[in-house]
Structure formats: structure tokens, C-alpha cells
Amino acid sequence: MITLIDSLSLHINDVERVLFGNERVALSPDTESKIGHCFDFLKQFVSDKIIYGINTGFGPMAQYRIDDKSLTELQYNIIRSHSTGAGNPLPDLYVRAAMLARLGTFVQAKSGVHPDLVRLLVEFINRGIYPLIPEHGGVGASGDLVQLAHIALTLIGEGEVHHNGAWKSAKEVFEAEKLQPFAIHLREGLAITNGTSVMTGIGLVNLIYAKRLLDWSIAASVIMNEIASSYDDFLSETLNDAKHHEGQSEIARIMREVSAGSQSIRSRENELYNGKHNGSKKLDHKVQPYYSLRCVPQILGPVFDTLKNAIDVLVSELNAVCDNPVVDPETQNVYHGGNFHGDYVSFEMDKVKIAITKLTMLAERQLNYLFHDRINEILPPFVNLGVLGLNYGLQAAQFTATSTTAECQMLSNPMYVHSIPNNNDNQDIVSMGTNSALMAKTVIENSYQVMSIHFMALVQAVDCLKIQDKLSQQTRALYDEIRDFFPVFSDDTPKYKEIAQMKHFLMNKKLNYCNL
């Protein structure tokens, strides 16, 4: 299949297909025509005017007029001079997302770039040519100048790319793919490097993984309450709708659907409201379980709402004109401003990482409930199915879950408010959006590690209690699928490979519970 790219056309599901399904992209004929029209307008408009970044220097150098003979050199200079990133290269998936986000800006036809540049970007996406983009370098105002410069460097045939699983020179890949490097026409050097596309690309991948993670947290929470034989009314529609929050009501609704038919969830009305009690002063079963089981809709509801809002914001950014200046053929004008500022993305990524950290904390507390025999009162310590004292079950895995959760908590400090002036104070307040997106990426990956250990413990607990046949149809299916690659165990063996395998499974399987 091919995703047709047009103005304001991309949605989160389109992004997921292109990124995870390797779906090809293509420009609509109308879009190509509009991009060409915008370029032609700018070429005519600039002839007797001073326009930033076309015949002036960049940033604090904007007060310097550039000679006509040096205009092309100026564009190459910004690309080469700003290719100064450091740190690990971004993985291919995130680079693909950044290129898609840059394409989302160019198809708005307000950047004044030559259509050949946009066509070449499409070829990079479709042929799996991934520029080397170091993680560090952007402050998020003027957008991702450094990281985007690394994309630009490869588009002009310089720098390095990851292609077919190997790092190669861009020149070598151009020759192998029979492509021509882009030659600057007017302002393309600035147009490629100026904008929020890298932070937006990383952010979109974060949101796709975060959506899947929320679904897994819901599934884990249902199994938790089945293990604990919780009473059913904590999921009541009446109870949760009384709080008047969409996310809480939706989480409760999904949990009711996932738990439907479970023989492990108890009915409060049948057991406690029937007037038939044995007169005992102490009830054998908890009237209300711990908060990590009972308050799941109230805890995951804000996570749902946060992700929903973040998707709206980042999809808007994806389909936005995020460079400067903005070229508008309709009003016959060129506007100078700050659409490259990444505050929207930065703020949302901070909120997302806080939300996912809380989700991780919920998983860690549920895990502790499973491991702590004096709390759950139904399972052996650390769901140890071997000989107590001789064997240790998942005791040491809790160390990993606890330390990783703690790292998430530390990383949840906001990046959005940590602006540092730079660029001769031209950039006197910045968004740090790329840093925020990268930190959210780490939090999400950490959370999957914790969730992996949690699911290992969940299926062990199910086996310990022998309640496989009492699970709901949906949770039993998940139990069976996990047990296909992670069999029940009682002997002590290294578990690091199983944790990695479980993480891969969770990150790549879509449950599609939440409609976000």
C-alpha cells in the first residue's frame, strides 16, 4: 500500500503504518504542483527584497547582507556548519519518523523549496535510507537545527547513512540507488535544517509505543484483579462515570470488556449484599483490595487523557509549517516569525513521560503485591514455584524493576522549563523539545522492561493458583500466547534473555484496547 501525502492529511494511524508497516509514501499531483508554485513565487518575490536566510546571514548574523554570488554557498554553509551532533545515532525507526515529519512540513507548500528536494526525501523514506542523526545537539528553538542539518547533509550527498543494515557514505548509497544528490536552488539549506521535525518524529514514535503500553497496563491490571479475586464494582459504570473524567470512564469500560466472563472476579452483590453472612467478626476475603488493584481507572484515566491530548498536539505539529520564514503565495508575502519553536512538542513530551512513569509505578506496585506473600496472602514469596530457600523465583527480577522505575521517576523532571540562552542570546528562550522527546523515549523503554517482569510474574501466579480456566476469554488468550514462549518454571535460571524476549513481544503486539 501507499500513503498519499497531502496538506493536513497525516494522522497517527498513517504514521504507524509508514513507520511500523514500512508502507511507502507518495506525493499527490496537486501537492507537487503547490510546492512548485510556492517555489516559483519565492524566486520571483525575492528579486528586490531582503529576506532572512536567503540573502542575509543566519541567527545573530542576520544583520549581514550576503552578496548575490555567494547565495548558494550560504545554503551549503548552514548545512555543513551545523552538522555538529554528538552521541549515539538515532535508531532507524526514529530517523524515518523525523523524515516523515519533515515531509509533513514541506507538503504544506509554504517553505519555498524546490519540488526536487521533496521528491528526494520521499525516496529516502521509501528506500530505507536513514541519515546519521546524533542524539544530542538541538535546543529546540530554530527547531532541531543540528539534527536536521545531519539529514540535510546526506540529501546533498555528504555524510553517512544507514542502509540495508550497514553504515555507508551517502555518496556510495546515491550511486548504488542511482539517485542524484540535491543541488541547492534558493533557500533549501535553511528550509531543511529549520523546524521541529526531529522532536516531532521521536514524539510520534513515543506516542505509538505509549499507546501500546497503556493497553498492556490495562491487561495486567485485569489479570491482577483476577488473581486477587477482587469484587467487580470498582469497574462499575455508575461509579466511574460519577467522577466525570473521560479517561477514567474509558479505562473502566475497557476493563469490563477485557474481564467479561471471568470466573475469578467476584460479584459484590451476590456475596456481600445478599444478607447471608456467617456472623464472623473477620471476613476471609478483603472487602476492598489495595489501591494498585482497586484504583486502576483513577490512575490510568489521566494517562489516557494525557496521551489523547498529546496525539492531537503532535499530529497538528506533524501537519504544520514549522520553519521560518513562511512563504505564502496566496497572500503574496513572506512572513518572519518563530514557527520553529518546539514548545508544544516539549511540553507534551514532559507530560507523557510523567504519565508513563506513573503507569510504571502502578506496574511496580502490582508486582510487589504479587511478590509479597504477607500482603497477597495467597502466593509464595516472589511467585517461587520451586523449593523455598533453595529456589528464588523472580526475587532478583524485582531489583531490576525497582531500579528501572526509580530511573523513570528521576527522568520525569520536566525539560520544558530548562531553557538556557545561547546563539549570542538570539535564542534567549528555547524549548529543549528534542531533549524532552529523548527523555520520554527512555522512560517508555524503561517502562516496557518493568512491564516485562510484571507479565512474567503474572503468568507464574496464574499457574501457582491454577486459575487458567477461570480467567476471562481475553486474559486467557494472552496467558496462552505468553506461555508459548515463556513456559512455567520452578528451577533457577538466568532470566535476562526472557526479559528481553518479553519486552520485544509487548512492544510489537497491538491489543487495540484504547481508541486514541
C-alpha positions as CSV (number, residue, x, y, z in Angstrom):
1,M,0.0,0.0,0.0
2,I,1.0,3.6,-0.4
3,T,0.1,6.5,1.9
4,L,-0.6,9.6,-0.2
5,I,0.8,12.7,1.4
6,D,-1.1,15.9,1.2
7,S,-1.6,19.1,3.2
8,L,-3.1,18.3,6.7
9,S,-3.6,14.6,5.6
10,L,-1.5,12.6,8.1
11,H,-2.9,11.1,11.2
12,I,-1.4,8.9,13.9
13,N,-2.6,5.7,12.2
14,D,-1.0,6.8,8.9
15,V,2.3,7.4,10.8
16,E,2.1,3.9,12.4
17,R,1.6,2.2,9.0
18,V,4.5,4.1,7.5
19,L,6.8,3.6,10.4
20,F,6.0,0.1,11.6
21,G,4.5,-1.4,8.4
22,N,7.1,0.1,6.1
23,E,4.3,1.5,4.0
24,R,5.5,3.6,1.1
25,V,4.6,7.3,0.7
26,A,3.8,9.4,-2.3
27,L,3.0,13.0,-3.1
28,S,-0.3,13.7,-4.7
29,P,0.0,15.6,-8.0
30,D,-1.8,18.5,-6.5
31,T,0.7,18.7,-3.7
32,E,3.7,18.6,-6.1
33,S,2.0,21.4,-8.1
34,K,1.5,23.6,-5.0
35,I,5.2,23.0,-3.9
36,G,6.4,24.1,-7.3
37,H,4.1,27.1,-7.3
38,C,5.4,28.2,-3.9
39,F,9.0,27.9,-5.1
40,D,8.3,29.9,-8.2
41,F,6.6,32.6,-6.2
42,L,9.5,32.9,-3.8
43,K,12.0,33.0,-6.7
44,Q,10.2,36.0,-8.2
45,F,9.4,37.7,-4.9
46,V,13.0,37.8,-3.6
47,S,14.5,39.6,-6.5
48,D,14.5,43.1,-5.0
49,K,13.9,42.4,-1.3
50,I,15.9,41.4,1.8
51,I,14.7,38.1,3.1
52,Y,16.2,36.3,6.1
53,G,18.2,33.2,5.2
54,I,18.1,33.9,1.5
55,N,20.3,37.0,1.2
56,T,21.2,37.5,4.8
57,G,23.2,35.5,7.3
58,F,21.6,33.2,9.9
59,G,20.7,33.8,13.5
60,P,22.7,36.7,15.1
61,M,24.4,37.0,11.7
62,A,21.2,38.1,10.1
63,Q,22.3,41.7,10.0
64,Y,24.9,40.9,7.4
65,R,23.8,41.1,3.8
66,I,25.1,38.3,1.5
67,D,26.5,39.1,-2.0
68,D,24.5,37.6,-4.8
69,K,27.4,35.5,-5.9
70,S,27.5,33.7,-2.5
71,L,23.8,32.9,-2.1
72,T,24.2,29.2,-3.0
73,E,27.3,28.9,-0.9
74,L,25.4,30.3,2.1
75,Q,22.9,27.5,1.9
76,Y,25.6,24.8,1.8
77,N,27.4,26.5,4.7
78,I,24.5,26.3,7.1
79,I,24.2,22.6,6.4
80,R,27.8,21.8,6.8
81,S,28.5,24.1,9.8
82,H,25.5,22.8,11.7
83,S,26.3,19.1,11.3
84,T,27.8,19.1,14.8
85,G,25.7,16.5,16.7
86,A,27.2,14.2,19.3
87,G,26.2,10.9,21.0
88,N,24.6,7.7,19.7
89,P,22.9,7.7,16.3
90,L,19.1,7.7,16.5
91,P,17.7,4.3,15.5
92,D,16.3,3.9,12.0
93,L,12.7,4.0,13.2
94,Y,13.1,7.4,14.8
95,V,15.0,8.8,11.7
96,R,12.2,7.5,9.5
97,A,9.7,9.3,11.7
98,A,11.8,12.5,11.5
99,M,11.9,12.4,7.7
100,L,8.2,11.8,7.6
101,A,7.6,14.8,9.9
102,R,9.9,17.0,7.6
103,L,7.8,15.8,4.7
104,G,4.7,16.8,6.6
105,T,6.0,20.4,6.7
106,F,7.1,20.6,3.1
107,V,3.8,19.4,1.7
108,Q,2.1,22.4,3.2
109,A,3.7,24.3,0.3
110,K,4.8,27.2,2.4
111,S,8.6,26.6,2.6
112,G,9.6,27.8,-0.8
113,V,11.7,24.7,-1.5
114,H,12.2,23.2,-4.9
115,P,10.0,20.1,-5.6
116,D,13.1,18.0,-6.3
117,L,14.0,18.2,-2.6
118,V,10.7,16.9,-1.5
119,R,10.9,14.1,-4.1
120,L,14.3,13.1,-2.8
121,L,13.0,13.0,0.8
122,V,10.3,10.6,-0.4
123,E,12.9,8.4,-2.0
124,F,14.9,8.3,1.2
125,I,11.8,7.2,3.2
126,N,10.7,4.6,0.6
127,R,14.2,3.1,0.0
128,G,15.1,2.9,3.7
129,I,18.0,5.4,3.5
130,Y,18.5,6.7,7.0
131,P,20.8,9.7,7.7
132,L,23.1,9.5,10.7
133,I,21.5,11.8,13.2
134,P,23.3,12.0,16.6
135,E,21.0,12.2,19.6
136,H,22.5,15.4,21.0
137,G,22.7,18.9,19.6
138,G,19.3,20.5,19.4
139,V,17.9,23.1,21.9
140,G,14.5,23.0,20.2
141,A,14.3,26.6,19.0
142,S,15.0,27.3,15.4
143,G,13.9,23.8,15.9
144,D,16.2,20.8,15.6
145,L,18.9,22.8,13.8
146,V,21.8,20.3,14.4
147,Q,19.9,17.1,13.9
148,L,18.1,18.3,10.8
149,A,21.4,19.5,9.4
150,H,22.6,15.9,9.5
151,I,19.6,15.0,7.4
152,A,20.3,17.8,5.0
153,L,24.0,16.8,4.8
154,T,23.0,13.4,3.3
155,L,20.5,14.9,1.0
156,I,23.3,16.9,-0.7
157,G,25.3,13.7,-1.0
158,E,27.6,14.1,2.0
159,G,27.8,12.5,5.5
160,E,26.7,9.0,6.4
161,V,23.6,6.9,6.1
162,H,22.3,3.6,7.5
163,H,21.2,1.5,4.5
164,N,20.4,-2.2,4.4
165,G,21.8,-2.7,7.9
166,A,25.2,-1.1,7.3
167,W,26.7,2.4,7.7
168,K,27.8,3.8,4.4
169,S,28.8,7.1,2.9
170,A,25.9,9.0,1.4
171,K,27.8,9.2,-1.9
172,E,28.1,5.4,-2.1
173,V,24.4,4.9,-1.5
174,F,23.4,7.6,-4.0
175,E,25.5,5.7,-6.6
176,A,24.1,2.3,-5.7
177,E,20.5,3.6,-5.7
178,K,21.0,5.6,-8.9
179,L,19.9,8.8,-7.2
180,Q,21.2,12.3,-7.6
181,P,22.2,14.5,-4.6
182,F,20.1,17.6,-4.2
183,A,21.5,20.8,-5.6
184,I,20.6,24.0,-3.8
185,H,18.2,26.2,-5.8
186,L,17.2,29.0,-3.4
187,R,16.8,28.6,0.4
188,E,16.7,24.8,0.8
189,G,19.7,24.7,3.2
190,L,17.8,26.7,5.8
191,A,14.4,25.1,5.0
192,I,15.7,21.6,5.7
193,T,17.5,22.5,8.9
194,N,14.9,24.9,10.4
195,G,12.0,23.2,12.2
196,T,10.6,20.8,14.8
197,S,10.7,17.6,12.7
198,V,13.1,15.5,14.7
199,M,11.4,16.1,18.1
200,T,8.1,15.6,16.4
201,G,9.3,12.3,14.8
202,I,10.6,11.0,18.1
203,G,7.5,12.1,19.8
204,L,5.2,10.3,17.4
205,V,7.1,7.0,17.9
206,N,6.9,7.6,21.7
207,L,3.1,8.0,21.5
208,I,2.7,4.9,19.4
209,Y,4.7,2.8,21.9
210,A,2.9,4.6,24.8
211,K,-0.5,3.7,23.5
212,R,0.5,0.0,23.3
213,L,2.0,0.3,26.8
214,L,-1.3,1.6,28.2
215,D,-3.2,-1.3,26.7
216,W,-0.7,-3.7,28.4
217,S,-1.2,-1.9,31.7
218,I,-4.9,-2.4,31.4
219,A,-4.5,-6.1,30.6
220,A,-2.1,-6.6,33.5
221,S,-4.5,-4.8,35.9
222,V,-7.3,-7.1,34.9
223,I,-5.2,-10.2,35.4
224,M,-4.1,-8.8,38.8
225,N,-7.7,-8.4,39.9
226,E,-8.5,-11.9,38.7
227,I,-5.5,-13.3,40.7
228,A,-6.8,-11.4,43.8
229,S,-10.4,-12.4,43.1
230,S,-11.4,-8.7,43.5
231,Y,-15.1,-7.6,43.8
232,D,-16.4,-6.3,40.5
233,D,-17.9,-2.9,41.4
234,F,-14.7,-1.0,41.2
235,L,-15.3,-1.1,37.5
236,S,-18.9,-0.1,37.7
237,E,-20.1,2.3,35.0
238,T,-22.2,4.2,37.6
239,L,-19.2,4.5,40.0
240,N,-16.7,5.7,37.4
241,D,-19.0,8.0,35.4
242,A,-19.7,9.8,38.6
243,K,-16.2,11.2,38.5
244,H,-16.9,13.0,35.2
245,H,-13.5,12.2,33.6
246,E,-13.4,10.7,30.1
247,G,-10.2,8.7,30.7
248,Q,-11.4,7.1,33.9
249,S,-14.7,6.0,32.4
250,E,-13.0,4.7,29.3
251,I,-10.4,2.7,31.3
252,A,-13.2,1.2,33.4
253,R,-15.2,0.3,30.3
254,I,-12.2,-1.4,28.6
255,M,-11.5,-3.4,31.8
256,R,-15.1,-4.5,32.0
257,E,-14.8,-5.8,28.4
258,V,-11.5,-7.5,29.0
259,S,-12.7,-9.2,32.2
260,A,-16.1,-10.2,30.8
261,G,-16.8,-13.9,31.6
262,S,-14.1,-14.2,34.2
263,Q,-14.9,-16.7,36.9
264,S,-12.2,-15.1,39.2
265,I,-13.8,-11.7,39.6
266,R,-16.4,-11.8,42.4
267,S,-19.8,-10.2,42.4
268,R,-20.2,-7.9,45.5
269,E,-24.0,-8.0,45.2
270,N,-24.1,-11.8,45.2
271,E,-21.6,-12.3,48.0
272,L,-21.9,-9.3,50.4
273,Y,-25.3,-7.8,49.6
274,N,-27.4,-11.0,49.9
275,G,-27.8,-10.9,53.7
276,K,-26.3,-14.3,54.1
277,H,-23.3,-14.0,56.3
278,N,-21.8,-16.5,58.7
279,G,-21.6,-14.0,61.5
280,S,-17.8,-14.0,61.6
281,K,-16.2,-10.8,63.0
282,K,-13.4,-11.1,60.4
283,L,-14.2,-11.7,56.7
284,D,-12.0,-14.2,54.9
285,H,-11.7,-12.1,51.8
286,K,-10.8,-8.4,51.6
287,V,-13.8,-6.2,51.2
288,Q,-11.6,-3.8,49.3
289,P,-8.2,-4.6,47.7
290,Y,-5.1,-2.4,47.7
291,Y,-5.2,0.8,45.7
292,S,-2.9,-0.6,43.0
293,L,-5.7,-3.1,42.2
294,R,-8.9,-1.1,43.0
295,C,-7.9,2.4,41.7
296,V,-6.7,1.4,38.3
297,P,-9.4,3.5,36.4
298,Q,-8.5,6.5,38.5
299,I,-4.7,6.0,37.9
300,L,-4.7,5.1,34.3
301,G,-7.5,7.5,33.4
302,P,-5.2,10.6,33.5
303,V,-2.7,8.6,31.4
304,F,-5.4,8.0,28.8
305,D,-6.4,11.7,28.7
306,T,-2.7,12.8,28.5
307,L,-1.9,10.5,25.6
308,K,-5.1,11.6,23.8
309,N,-4.2,15.2,24.1
310,A,-0.5,14.6,23.1
311,I,-1.6,12.8,20.0
312,D,-3.8,15.7,19.0
313,V,-0.9,18.2,19.6
314,L,1.8,16.2,17.8
315,V,-0.4,15.4,14.8
316,S,-1.1,19.1,14.5
317,E,2.7,19.7,14.6
318,L,3.2,16.9,12.0
319,N,0.9,18.7,9.6
320,A,2.3,22.2,10.4
321,V,4.5,24.7,8.8
322,C,7.3,24.7,11.3
323,D,10.2,26.6,9.6
324,N,11.0,30.2,9.1
325,P,10.3,32.4,7.2
326,V,6.9,31.2,6.0
327,V,6.3,31.7,2.3
328,D,2.7,32.2,1.3
329,P,1.8,32.6,-2.4
330,E,-1.9,33.2,-1.6
331,T,-1.2,36.5,0.3
332,Q,1.9,37.2,-1.9
333,N,4.1,37.6,1.2
334,V,6.9,36.1,3.2
335,Y,6.4,36.2,7.0
336,H,9.2,36.1,9.6
337,G,8.4,34.6,12.9
338,G,9.1,31.6,15.2
339,N,7.1,28.6,14.0
340,F,10.3,26.6,14.5
341,H,9.8,26.9,18.3
342,G,9.3,23.4,19.8
343,D,7.3,24.3,23.0
344,Y,4.2,22.4,22.0
345,V,6.2,19.2,21.5
346,S,8.4,19.7,24.5
347,F,5.5,20.3,26.9
348,E,3.6,17.3,25.7
349,M,6.6,15.0,25.9
350,D,7.2,16.1,29.5
351,K,3.6,15.3,30.3
352,V,3.8,12.0,28.5
353,K,6.9,10.9,30.4
354,I,5.2,11.8,33.7
355,A,2.1,9.8,32.7
356,I,4.2,6.8,31.7
357,T,6.2,7.0,34.9
358,K,3.0,6.8,36.9
359,L,1.9,3.8,34.8
360,T,5.3,2.2,35.6
361,M,4.9,2.9,39.3
362,L,1.5,1.2,39.1
363,A,3.1,-1.9,37.5
364,E,5.9,-1.9,40.1
365,R,3.3,-1.8,43.0
366,Q,1.3,-4.5,41.4
367,L,4.4,-6.6,41.0
368,N,5.3,-6.0,44.7
369,Y,1.8,-7.3,45.6
370,L,2.5,-10.5,43.7
371,F,5.9,-11.0,45.3
372,H,5.0,-10.1,48.9
373,D,3.3,-13.2,50.4
374,R,2.3,-11.3,53.6
375,I,0.4,-8.8,51.5
376,N,-1.3,-11.1,49.0
377,E,-1.7,-14.0,51.4
378,I,-2.3,-16.5,48.5
379,L,1.1,-16.8,46.8
380,P,4.5,-18.0,47.8
381,P,7.2,-15.3,48.1
382,F,8.3,-14.0,44.6
383,V,5.8,-16.4,43.0
384,N,8.5,-19.0,43.6
385,L,7.2,-22.4,42.4
386,G,10.4,-24.2,43.5
387,V,11.6,-25.1,47.0
388,L,11.5,-22.1,49.3
389,G,15.0,-21.2,50.5
390,L,16.6,-23.3,47.8
391,N,15.0,-21.6,44.8
392,Y,14.3,-17.9,44.4
393,G,11.7,-17.5,41.7
394,L,11.6,-13.9,40.4
395,Q,13.1,-12.4,43.6
396,A,16.1,-10.8,41.8
397,A,14.0,-9.6,38.9
398,Q,12.3,-7.2,41.3
399,F,15.6,-5.4,41.8
400,T,15.6,-4.7,38.1
401,A,12.0,-3.5,38.1
402,T,12.6,-1.3,41.2
403,S,15.7,0.4,39.9
404,T,14.3,1.0,36.5
405,T,11.1,2.5,38.0
406,A,13.3,4.8,40.1
407,E,15.2,6.0,37.0
408,C,11.8,6.8,35.3
409,Q,10.9,8.9,38.4
410,M,14.2,10.9,38.1
411,L,13.8,11.4,34.4
412,S,10.3,12.7,34.8
413,N,11.6,16.1,36.0
414,P,10.5,18.5,33.3
415,M,12.8,19.6,30.4
416,Y,10.4,22.2,29.1
417,V,11.3,24.7,31.8
418,H,15.1,24.2,31.5
419,S,15.8,26.9,28.9
420,I,19.4,28.1,28.5
421,P,20.0,31.2,26.3
422,N,22.6,30.6,23.6
423,N,23.4,31.7,20.0
424,N,24.6,35.2,21.2
425,D,21.4,35.4,23.1
426,N,19.4,35.4,19.8
427,Q,17.9,32.2,21.1
428,D,17.3,33.7,24.5
429,I,14.4,31.3,25.4
430,V,14.3,27.8,23.9
431,S,12.1,24.7,24.2
432,M,14.6,21.8,24.7
433,G,12.0,19.8,22.8
434,T,14.3,17.2,21.4
435,N,15.8,16.5,24.8
436,S,12.3,16.2,26.2
437,A,11.3,13.7,23.5
438,L,14.5,11.7,24.0
439,M,13.9,11.5,27.8
440,A,10.4,10.4,27.2
441,K,11.7,7.7,24.8
442,T,14.0,6.4,27.6
443,V,11.1,6.4,30.1
444,I,8.9,4.4,27.7
445,E,11.6,1.9,27.0
446,N,12.2,1.5,30.8
447,S,8.5,1.0,31.4
448,Y,8.5,-1.9,28.9
449,Q,11.2,-3.5,30.9
450,V,9.2,-3.2,34.1
451,M,6.1,-4.4,32.4
452,S,8.0,-7.4,31.0
453,I,9.0,-8.6,34.5
454,H,5.4,-7.9,35.6
455,F,3.9,-10.2,33.0
456,M,6.5,-12.9,33.8
457,A,5.2,-12.7,37.4
458,L,1.5,-12.6,36.4
459,V,1.6,-15.9,34.4
460,Q,3.6,-17.6,37.2
461,A,0.9,-16.5,39.7
462,V,-1.8,-17.9,37.4
463,D,0.0,-21.2,37.3
464,C,0.6,-21.2,41.0
465,L,-3.1,-20.7,41.7
466,K,-4.2,-22.9,38.8
467,I,-6.8,-20.4,37.7
468,Q,-6.1,-20.7,34.0
469,D,-9.7,-21.9,33.3
470,K,-11.2,-19.2,35.5
471,L,-9.7,-16.3,33.5
472,S,-11.7,-14.3,31.1
473,Q,-11.6,-15.3,27.4
474,Q,-9.3,-12.3,26.6
475,T,-6.9,-12.7,29.5
476,R,-6.7,-16.5,29.0
477,A,-5.7,-15.8,25.3
478,L,-2.9,-13.5,26.5
479,Y,-1.8,-16.1,29.1
480,D,-1.6,-18.8,26.4
481,E,0.3,-16.6,24.0
482,I,2.9,-15.7,26.6
483,R,3.3,-19.3,27.8
484,D,4.0,-20.3,24.2
485,F,7.5,-18.6,24.5
486,F,7.8,-18.3,28.3
487,P,7.0,-21.6,29.9
488,V,6.3,-22.1,33.6
489,F,9.5,-22.6,35.7
490,S,10.5,-23.7,39.1
491,D,14.2,-24.1,38.8
492,D,16.6,-21.1,39.0
493,T,18.0,-20.0,35.6
494,P,19.2,-16.7,34.2
495,K,16.2,-14.6,33.2
496,Y,17.8,-11.7,31.3
497,K,17.1,-13.2,27.8
498,E,13.5,-13.9,28.8
499,I,13.1,-10.3,29.9
500,A,14.4,-9.1,26.6
501,Q,12.1,-11.5,24.7
502,M,9.1,-10.5,26.7
503,K,9.9,-6.8,26.1
504,H,10.1,-7.5,22.3
505,F,6.7,-9.3,22.5
506,L,5.0,-6.4,24.4
507,M,6.4,-3.7,22.2
508,N,5.4,-5.4,19.0
509,K,1.9,-6.8,19.8
510,K,-1.0,-4.5,19.5
511,L,-4.0,-5.1,21.7
512,N,-6.0,-2.1,20.4
513,Y,-8.0,-1.6,23.6
514,C,-7.7,2.2,23.7
515,N,-9.2,4.2,20.9
516,L,-6.7,7.1,20.8
